[in-house]
Amino acid sequence: MDKFHVIAPYLFPIMLILLGALVINVALIAIVVSFIKNRFEGDYPEGGHKRG
């Protein structure tokens, strides 16, 4: 922790960028999953699969 004073002014911007990237990733994944579920819903046959 000898050099903490060097990085201390940059901690808030770094945390802000990380939090923003996390929010963008979660939102994008939610949008993609929602699109896939809505686009391909009903394309699969009803009923169970026969297993071995």
PQR file with spaces between the fields and no chain letter, atoms N, CA, C, O and H, PARSE charges and radii, in Angstrom:
ATOM       1  N    MET     1       0.822   -1.199    0.000 -0.4000 1.5000
ATOM       2  CA   MET     1       0.000    0.000    0.000 -0.0000 2.0000
ATOM       3  C    MET     1       0.865    1.262    0.000  0.5500 1.7000
ATOM       4  O    MET     1       0.402    2.345    0.359 -0.5500 1.4000
ATOM       5  N    ASP     2       2.114    1.109   -0.403 -0.4000 1.5000
ATOM       6  CA   ASP     2       3.008    2.264   -0.446 -0.0000 2.0000
ATOM       7  C    ASP     2       2.568    3.280   -1.492  0.5500 1.7000
ATOM       8  O    ASP     2       2.740    4.485   -1.304 -0.5500 1.4000
ATOM       9  H    ASP     2       2.490    0.229   -0.695  0.4000 1.0000
ATOM      10  N    LYS     3       2.005    2.802   -2.583 -0.4000 1.5000
ATOM      11  CA   LYS     3       1.647    3.684   -3.697 -0.0000 2.0000
ATOM      12  C    LYS     3       0.144    3.963   -3.768  0.5500 1.7000
ATOM      13  O    LYS     3      -0.356    4.347   -4.826 -0.5500 1.4000
ATOM      14  H    LYS     3       1.865    1.824   -2.736  0.4000 1.0000
ATOM      15  N    PHE     4      -0.572    3.780   -2.685 -0.4000 1.5000
ATOM      16  CA   PHE     4      -2.021    3.999   -2.701 -0.0000 2.0000
ATOM      17  C    PHE     4      -2.356    5.438   -3.062  0.5500 1.7000
ATOM      18  O    PHE     4      -3.345    5.692   -3.749 -0.5500 1.4000
ATOM      19  H    PHE     4      -0.166    3.468   -1.826  0.4000 1.0000
ATOM      20  N    HIS     5      -1.545    6.376   -2.608 -0.4000 1.5000
ATOM      21  CA   HIS     5      -1.810    7.791   -2.894 -0.0000 2.0000
ATOM      22  C    HIS     5      -1.724    8.088   -4.391  0.5500 1.7000
ATOM      23  O    HIS     5      -2.273    9.086   -4.857 -0.5500 1.4000
ATOM      24  H    HIS     5      -0.741    6.170   -2.050  0.4000 1.0000
ATOM      25  N    VAL     6      -1.045    7.234   -5.139 -0.4000 1.5000
ATOM      26  CA   VAL     6      -0.923    7.438   -6.585 -0.0000 2.0000
ATOM      27  C    VAL     6      -2.218    7.050   -7.289  0.5500 1.7000
ATOM      28  O    VAL     6      -2.656    7.744   -8.206 -0.5500 1.4000
ATOM      29  H    VAL     6      -0.599    6.423   -4.760  0.4000 1.0000
ATOM      30  N    ILE     7      -2.835    5.947   -6.866 -0.4000 1.5000
ATOM      31  CA   ILE     7      -4.050    5.478   -7.545 -0.0000 2.0000
ATOM      32  C    ILE     7      -5.330    5.964   -6.881  0.5500 1.7000
ATOM      33  O    ILE     7      -6.408    5.809   -7.454 -0.5500 1.4000
ATOM      34  H    ILE     7      -2.480    5.383   -6.121  0.4000 1.0000
ATOM      35  N    ALA     8      -5.247    6.537   -5.712 -0.4000 1.5000
ATOM      36  CA   ALA     8      -6.443    6.970   -4.983 -0.0000 2.0000
ATOM      37  C    ALA     8      -7.333    7.918   -5.791  0.5500 1.7000
ATOM      38  O    ALA     8      -8.553    7.754   -5.754 -0.5500 1.4000
ATOM      39  H    ALA     8      -4.371    6.663   -5.246  0.4000 1.0000
ATOM      40  N    PRO     9      -6.792    8.899   -6.517 -0.5600 1.5000
ATOM      41  CA   PRO     9      -7.676    9.791   -7.279  0.2800 2.0000
ATOM      42  C    PRO     9      -8.424    9.088   -8.415  0.5500 1.7000
ATOM      43  O    PRO     9      -9.431    9.601   -8.903 -0.5500 1.4000
ATOM      44  N    TYR    10      -7.941    7.923   -8.834 -0.4000 1.5000
ATOM      45  CA   TYR    10      -8.542    7.224   -9.969 -0.0000 2.0000
ATOM      46  C    TYR    10      -9.493    6.108   -9.553  0.5500 1.7000
ATOM      47  O    TYR    10     -10.094    5.467  -10.416 -0.5500 1.4000
ATOM      48  H    TYR    10      -7.124    7.506   -8.437  0.4000 1.0000
ATOM      49  N    LEU    11      -9.643    5.864   -8.275 -0.4000 1.5000
ATOM      50  CA   LEU    11     -10.493    4.758   -7.826 -0.0000 2.0000
ATOM      51  C    LEU    11     -11.961    4.981   -8.173  0.5500 1.7000
ATOM      52  O    LEU    11     -12.631    4.058   -8.635 -0.5500 1.4000
ATOM      53  H    LEU    11      -9.155    6.384   -7.574  0.4000 1.0000
ATOM      54  N    PHE    12     -12.465    6.182   -7.960 -0.4000 1.5000
ATOM      55  CA   PHE    12     -13.875    6.443   -8.273 -0.0000 2.0000
ATOM      56  C    PHE    12     -14.167    6.287   -9.764  0.5500 1.7000
ATOM      57  O    PHE    12     -15.131    5.605  -10.112 -0.5500 1.4000
ATOM      58  H    PHE    12     -11.920    6.932   -7.585  0.4000 1.0000
ATOM      59  N    PRO    13     -13.381    6.887  -10.664 -0.5600 1.5000
ATOM      60  CA   PRO    13     -13.656    6.668  -12.095  0.2800 2.0000
ATOM      61  C    PRO    13     -13.551    5.202  -12.509  0.5500 1.7000
ATOM      62  O    PRO    13     -14.331    4.732  -13.337 -0.5500 1.4000
ATOM      63  N    ILE    14     -12.594    4.484  -11.937 -0.4000 1.5000
ATOM      64  CA   ILE    14     -12.454    3.066  -12.274 -0.0000 2.0000
ATOM      65  C    ILE    14     -13.680    2.290  -11.817  0.5500 1.7000
ATOM      66  O    ILE    14     -14.209    1.470  -12.567 -0.5500 1.4000
ATOM      67  H    ILE    14     -11.960    4.866  -11.265  0.4000 1.0000
ATOM      68  N    MET    15     -14.135    2.540  -10.599 -0.4000 1.5000
ATOM      69  CA   MET    15     -15.321    1.850  -10.083 -0.0000 2.0000
ATOM      70  C    MET    15     -16.562    2.226  -10.893  0.5500 1.7000
ATOM      71  O    MET    15     -17.426    1.384  -11.138 -0.5500 1.4000
ATOM      72  H    MET    15     -13.705    3.206   -9.989  0.4000 1.0000
ATOM      73  N    LEU    16     -16.646    3.489  -11.305 -0.4000 1.5000
ATOM      74  CA   LEU    16     -17.783    3.934  -12.112 -0.0000 2.0000
ATOM      75  C    LEU    16     -17.797    3.226  -13.464  0.5500 1.7000
ATOM      76  O    LEU    16     -18.856    2.804  -13.930 -0.5500 1.4000
ATOM      77  H    LEU    16     -15.944    4.173  -11.106  0.4000 1.0000
ATOM      78  N    ILE    17     -16.645    3.095  -14.090 -0.4000 1.5000
ATOM      79  CA   ILE    17     -16.553    2.393  -15.374 -0.0000 2.0000
ATOM      80  C    ILE    17     -16.907    0.921  -15.204  0.5500 1.7000
ATOM      81  O    ILE    17     -17.634    0.365  -16.028 -0.5500 1.4000
ATOM      82  H    ILE    17     -15.785    3.437  -13.711  0.4000 1.0000
ATOM      83  N    LEU    18     -16.407    0.282  -14.152 -0.4000 1.5000
ATOM      84  CA   LEU    18     -16.719   -1.129  -13.914 -0.0000 2.0000
ATOM      85  C    LEU    18     -18.207   -1.336  -13.670  0.5500 1.7000
ATOM      86  O    LEU    18     -18.800   -2.271  -14.208 -0.5500 1.4000
ATOM      87  H    LEU    18     -15.817    0.733  -13.483  0.4000 1.0000
ATOM      88  N    LEU    19     -18.809   -0.479  -12.870 -0.4000 1.5000
ATOM      89  CA   LEU    19     -20.240   -0.594  -12.595 -0.0000 2.0000
ATOM      90  C    LEU    19     -21.059   -0.364  -13.863  0.5500 1.7000
ATOM      91  O    LEU    19     -22.030   -1.078  -14.114 -0.5500 1.4000
ATOM      92  H    LEU    19     -18.328    0.280  -12.433  0.4000 1.0000
ATOM      93  N    GLY    20     -20.672    0.626  -14.659 -0.4000 1.5000
ATOM      94  CA   GLY    20     -21.373    0.891  -15.917 -0.0000 2.0000
ATOM      95  C    GLY    20     -21.266   -0.280  -16.879  0.5500 1.7000
ATOM      96  O    GLY    20     -22.246   -0.641  -17.532 -0.5500 1.4000
ATOM      97  H    GLY    20     -19.883    1.206  -14.455  0.4000 1.0000
ATOM      98  N    ALA    21     -20.086   -0.872  -16.970 -0.4000 1.5000
ATOM      99  CA   ALA    21     -19.897   -2.027  -17.848 -0.0000 2.0000
ATOM     100  C    ALA    21     -20.732   -3.210  -17.375  0.5500 1.7000
ATOM     101  O    ALA    21     -21.295   -3.943  -18.189 -0.5500 1.4000
ATOM     102  H    ALA    21     -19.291   -0.578  -16.440  0.4000 1.0000
ATOM     103  N    LEU    22     -20.813   -3.395  -16.064 -0.4000 1.5000
ATOM     104  CA   LEU    22     -21.622   -4.482  -15.514 -0.0000 2.0000
ATOM     105  C    LEU    22     -23.097   -4.285  -15.844  0.5500 1.7000
ATOM     106  O    LEU    22     -23.772   -5.231  -16.251 -0.5500 1.4000
ATOM     107  H    LEU    22     -20.356   -2.800  -15.403  0.4000 1.0000
ATOM     108  N    VAL    23     -23.598   -3.076  -15.675 -0.4000 1.5000
ATOM     109  CA   VAL    23     -25.007   -2.789  -15.967 -0.0000 2.0000
ATOM     110  C    VAL    23     -25.294   -2.977  -17.453  0.5500 1.7000
ATOM     111  O    VAL    23     -26.321   -3.549  -17.817 -0.5500 1.4000
ATOM     112  H    VAL    23     -23.050   -2.308  -15.345  0.4000 1.0000
ATOM     113  N    ILE    24     -24.402   -2.503  -18.306 -0.4000 1.5000
ATOM     114  CA   ILE    24     -24.594   -2.657  -19.754 -0.0000 2.0000
ATOM     115  C    ILE    24     -24.600   -4.133  -20.137  0.5500 1.7000
ATOM     116  O    ILE    24     -25.422   -4.547  -20.955 -0.5500 1.4000
ATOM     117  H    ILE    24     -23.567   -2.038  -18.010  0.4000 1.0000
ATOM     118  N    ASN    25     -23.708   -4.929  -19.570 -0.4000 1.5000
ATOM     119  CA   ASN    25     -23.660   -6.358  -19.878 -0.0000 2.0000
ATOM     120  C    ASN    25     -24.921   -7.077  -19.437  0.5500 1.7000
ATOM     121  O    ASN    25     -25.470   -7.880  -20.190 -0.5500 1.4000
ATOM     122  H    ASN    25     -23.040   -4.592  -18.906  0.4000 1.0000
ATOM     123  N    VAL    26     -25.384   -6.803  -18.235 -0.4000 1.5000
ATOM     124  CA   VAL    26     -26.596   -7.457  -17.740 -0.0000 2.0000
ATOM     125  C    VAL    26     -27.793   -7.067  -18.597  0.5500 1.7000
ATOM     126  O    VAL    26     -28.612   -7.920  -18.941 -0.5500 1.4000
ATOM     127  H    VAL    26     -24.938   -6.150  -17.623  0.4000 1.0000
ATOM     128  N    ALA    27     -27.904   -5.792  -18.945 -0.4000 1.5000
ATOM     129  CA   ALA    27     -29.020   -5.336  -19.774 -0.0000 2.0000
ATOM     130  C    ALA    27     -28.966   -5.967  -21.161  0.5500 1.7000
ATOM     131  O    ALA    27     -29.998   -6.384  -21.688 -0.5500 1.4000
ATOM     132  H    ALA    27     -27.240   -5.099  -18.666  0.4000 1.0000
ATOM     133  N    LEU    28     -27.791   -6.044  -21.754 -0.4000 1.5000
ATOM     134  CA   LEU    28     -27.659   -6.628  -23.086 -0.0000 2.0000
ATOM     135  C    LEU    28     -27.985   -8.115  -23.071  0.5500 1.7000
ATOM     136  O    LEU    28     -28.651   -8.609  -23.981 -0.5500 1.4000
ATOM     137  H    LEU    28     -26.953   -5.706  -21.326  0.4000 1.0000
ATOM     138  N    ILE    29     -27.531   -8.825  -22.063 -0.4000 1.5000
ATOM     139  CA   ILE    29     -27.856  -10.248  -21.950 -0.0000 2.0000
ATOM     140  C    ILE    29     -29.358  -10.437  -21.783  0.5500 1.7000
ATOM     141  O    ILE    29     -29.936  -11.344  -22.380 -0.5500 1.4000
ATOM     142  H    ILE    29     -26.990   -8.423  -21.324  0.4000 1.0000
ATOM     143  N    ALA    30     -29.997   -9.591  -20.976 -0.4000 1.5000
ATOM     144  CA   ALA    30     -31.447   -9.686  -20.790 -0.0000 2.0000
ATOM     145  C    ALA    30     -32.188   -9.434  -22.099  0.5500 1.7000
ATOM     146  O    ALA    30     -33.162  -10.124  -22.398 -0.5500 1.4000
ATOM     147  H    ALA    30     -29.527   -8.854  -20.490  0.4000 1.0000
ATOM     148  N    ILE    31     -31.742   -8.466  -22.872 -0.4000 1.5000
ATOM     149  CA   ILE    31     -32.387   -8.163  -24.155 -0.0000 2.0000
ATOM     150  C    ILE    31     -32.214   -9.327  -25.127  0.5500 1.7000
ATOM     151  O    ILE    31     -33.166   -9.706  -25.808 -0.5500 1.4000
ATOM     152  H    ILE    31     -30.950   -7.906  -22.628  0.4000 1.0000
ATOM     153  N    VAL    32     -31.023   -9.891  -25.198 -0.4000 1.5000
ATOM     154  CA   VAL    32     -30.766  -11.005  -26.116 -0.0000 2.0000
ATOM     155  C    VAL    32     -31.586  -12.230  -25.721  0.5500 1.7000
ATOM     156  O    VAL    32     -32.186  -12.874  -26.581 -0.5500 1.4000
ATOM     157  H    VAL    32     -30.250   -9.583  -24.645  0.4000 1.0000
ATOM     158  N    VAL    33     -31.618  -12.555  -24.438 -0.4000 1.5000
ATOM     159  CA   VAL    33     -32.392  -13.713  -23.981 -0.0000 2.0000
ATOM     160  C    VAL    33     -33.875  -13.501  -24.254  0.5500 1.7000
ATOM     161  O    VAL    33     -34.562  -14.421  -24.699 -0.5500 1.4000
ATOM     162  H    VAL    33     -31.131  -12.031  -23.739  0.4000 1.0000
ATOM     163  N    SER    34     -34.372  -12.300  -23.992 -0.4000 1.5000
ATOM     164  CA   SER    34     -35.776  -11.999  -24.262 -0.0000 2.0000
ATOM     165  C    SER    34     -36.088  -12.131  -25.751  0.5500 1.7000
ATOM     166  O    SER    34     -37.127  -12.680  -26.120 -0.5500 1.4000
ATOM     167  H    SER    34     -33.814  -11.553  -23.630  0.4000 1.0000
ATOM     168  N    PHE    35     -35.199  -11.634  -26.605 -0.4000 1.5000
ATOM     169  CA   PHE    35     -35.401  -11.738  -28.047 -0.0000 2.0000
ATOM     170  C    PHE    35     -35.427  -13.193  -28.488  0.5500 1.7000
ATOM     171  O    PHE    35     -36.292  -13.594  -29.267 -0.5500 1.4000
ATOM     172  H    PHE    35     -34.355  -11.188  -26.305  0.4000 1.0000
ATOM     173  N    ILE    36     -34.487  -13.980  -27.997 -0.4000 1.5000
ATOM     174  CA   ILE    36     -34.422  -15.389  -28.384 -0.0000 2.0000
ATOM     175  C    ILE    36     -35.661  -16.134  -27.908  0.5500 1.7000
ATOM     176  O    ILE    36     -36.222  -16.938  -28.653 -0.5500 1.4000
ATOM     177  H    ILE    36     -33.784  -13.654  -27.364  0.4000 1.0000
ATOM     178  N    LYS    37     -36.093  -15.878  -26.682 -0.4000 1.5000
ATOM     179  CA   LYS    37     -37.282  -16.561  -26.172 -0.0000 2.0000
ATOM     180  C    LYS    37     -38.519  -16.193  -26.984  0.5500 1.7000
ATOM     181  O    LYS    37     -39.334  -17.063  -27.293 -0.5500 1.4000
ATOM     182  H    LYS    37     -35.637  -15.225  -26.077  0.4000 1.0000
ATOM     183  N    ASN    38     -38.671  -14.918  -27.331 -0.4000 1.5000
ATOM     184  CA   ASN    38     -39.841  -14.489  -28.099 -0.0000 2.0000
ATOM     185  C    ASN    38     -39.765  -14.950  -29.549  0.5500 1.7000
ATOM     186  O    ASN    38     -40.790  -15.287  -30.142 -0.5500 1.4000
ATOM     187  H    ASN    38     -38.009  -14.212  -27.080  0.4000 1.0000
ATOM     188  N    ARG    39     -38.582  -14.968  -30.121 -0.4000 1.5000
ATOM     189  CA   ARG    39     -38.421  -15.318  -31.536 -0.0000 2.0000
ATOM     190  C    ARG    39     -38.639  -16.805  -31.781  0.5500 1.7000
ATOM     191  O    ARG    39     -39.247  -17.190  -32.780 -0.5500 1.4000
ATOM     192  H    ARG    39     -37.749  -14.694  -29.639  0.4000 1.0000
ATOM     193  N    PHE    40     -38.149  -17.633  -30.881 -0.4000 1.5000
ATOM     194  CA   PHE    40     -38.179  -19.070  -31.116 -0.0000 2.0000
ATOM     195  C    PHE    40     -39.199  -19.795  -30.260  0.5500 1.7000
ATOM     196  O    PHE    40     -39.202  -21.026  -30.222 -0.5500 1.4000
ATOM     197  H    PHE    40     -37.655  -17.321  -30.070  0.4000 1.0000
ATOM     198  N    GLU    41     -40.063  -19.068  -29.574 -0.4000 1.5000
ATOM     199  CA   GLU    41     -41.081  -19.711  -28.747 -0.0000 2.0000
ATOM     200  C    GLU    41     -42.073  -20.448  -29.644  0.5500 1.7000
ATOM     201  O    GLU    41     -42.570  -19.890  -30.623 -0.5500 1.4000
ATOM     202  H    GLU    41     -40.061  -18.068  -29.605  0.4000 1.0000
ATOM     203  N    GLY    42     -42.350  -21.680  -29.311 -0.4000 1.5000
ATOM     204  CA   GLY    42     -43.327  -22.446  -30.062 -0.0000 2.0000
ATOM     205  C    GLY    42     -42.743  -23.243  -31.211  0.5500 1.7000
ATOM     206  O    GLY    42     -43.478  -23.950  -31.900 -0.5500 1.4000
ATOM     207  H    GLY    42     -41.946  -22.133  -28.516  0.4000 1.0000
ATOM     208  N    ASP    43     -41.445  -23.148  -31.436 -0.4000 1.5000
ATOM     209  CA   ASP    43     -40.829  -23.885  -32.533 -0.0000 2.0000
ATOM     210  C    ASP    43     -40.508  -25.328  -32.164  0.5500 1.7000
ATOM     211  O    ASP    43     -40.098  -26.112  -33.020 -0.5500 1.4000
ATOM     212  H    ASP    43     -40.848  -22.573  -30.876  0.4000 1.0000
ATOM     213  N    TYR    44     -40.690  -25.678  -30.904 -0.4000 1.5000
ATOM     214  CA   TYR    44     -40.326  -27.009  -30.445 -0.0000 2.0000
ATOM     215  C    TYR    44     -41.581  -27.833  -30.200  0.5500 1.7000
ATOM     216  O    TYR    44     -42.581  -27.294  -29.726 -0.5500 1.4000
ATOM     217  H    TYR    44     -41.022  -25.041  -30.209  0.4000 1.0000
ATOM     218  N    PRO    45     -41.555  -29.125  -30.509 -0.5600 1.5000
ATOM     219  CA   PRO    45     -42.744  -29.968  -30.325  0.2800 2.0000
ATOM     220  C    PRO    45     -43.089  -30.128  -28.847  0.5500 1.7000
ATOM     221  O    PRO    45     -42.218  -30.114  -27.976 -0.5500 1.4000
ATOM     222  N    GLU    46     -44.382  -30.279  -28.596 -0.4000 1.5000
ATOM     223  CA   GLU    46     -44.863  -30.487  -27.227 -0.0000 2.0000
ATOM     224  C    GLU    46     -44.557  -31.909  -26.786  0.5500 1.7000
ATOM     225  O    GLU    46     -44.348  -32.794  -27.616 -0.5500 1.4000
ATOM     226  H    GLU    46     -45.089  -30.290  -29.303  0.4000 1.0000
ATOM     227  N    GLY    47     -44.531  -32.120  -25.497 -0.4000 1.5000
ATOM     228  CA   GLY    47     -44.352  -33.464  -24.964 -0.0000 2.0000
ATOM     229  C    GLY    47     -42.919  -33.751  -24.582  0.5500 1.7000
ATOM     230  O    GLY    47     -41.999  -32.996  -24.897 -0.5500 1.4000
ATOM     231  H    GLY    47     -44.701  -31.401  -24.823  0.4000 1.0000
ATOM     232  N    GLY    48     -42.756  -34.869  -23.891 -0.4000 1.5000
ATOM     233  CA   GLY    48     -41.431  -35.255  -23.417 -0.0000 2.0000
ATOM     234  C    GLY    48     -40.644  -35.984  -24.484  0.5500 1.7000
ATOM     235  O    GLY    48     -41.173  -36.374  -25.524 -0.5500 1.4000
ATOM     236  H    GLY    48     -43.503  -35.482  -23.635  0.4000 1.0000
ATOM     237  N    HIS    49     -39.404  -36.151  -24.206 -0.4000 1.5000
ATOM     238  CA   HIS    49     -38.529  -36.880  -25.119 -0.0000 2.0000
ATOM     239  C    HIS    49     -38.375  -38.311  -24.610  0.5500 1.7000
ATOM     240  O    HIS    49     -38.352  -38.556  -23.404 -0.5500 1.4000
ATOM     241  H    HIS    49     -38.974  -35.834  -23.360  0.4000 1.0000
ATOM     242  N    LYS    50     -38.270  -39.250  -25.551 -0.4000 1.5000
ATOM     243  CA   LYS    50     -38.022  -40.640  -25.163 -0.0000 2.0000
ATOM     244  C    LYS    50     -36.555  -40.797  -24.833  0.5500 1.7000
ATOM     245  O    LYS    50     -35.682  -40.391  -25.600 -0.5500 1.4000
ATOM     246  H    LYS    50     -38.289  -39.051  -26.531  0.4000 1.0000
ATOM     247  N    ARG    51     -36.297  -41.387  -23.694 -0.4000 1.5000
ATOM     248  CA   ARG    51     -34.905  -41.591  -23.286 -0.0000 2.0000
ATOM     249  C    ARG    51     -34.624  -43.072  -23.196  0.5500 1.7000
ATOM     250  O    ARG    51     -35.385  -43.829  -22.595 -0.5500 1.4000
ATOM     251  H    ARG    51     -37.006  -41.717  -23.071  0.4000 1.0000
ATOM     252  N    GLY    52     -33.537  -43.471  -23.792 -0.4000 1.5000
ATOM     253  CA   GLY    52     -32.969  -44.727  -23.843 -0.0000 2.0000
ATOM     254  C    GLY    52     -33.516  -45.951  -23.452  0.5500 1.7000
ATOM     255  O    GLY    52     -32.859  -46.986  -23.569 -0.5500 1.4000
ATOM     256  H    GLY    52     -32.918  -42.856  -24.280  0.4000 1.0000
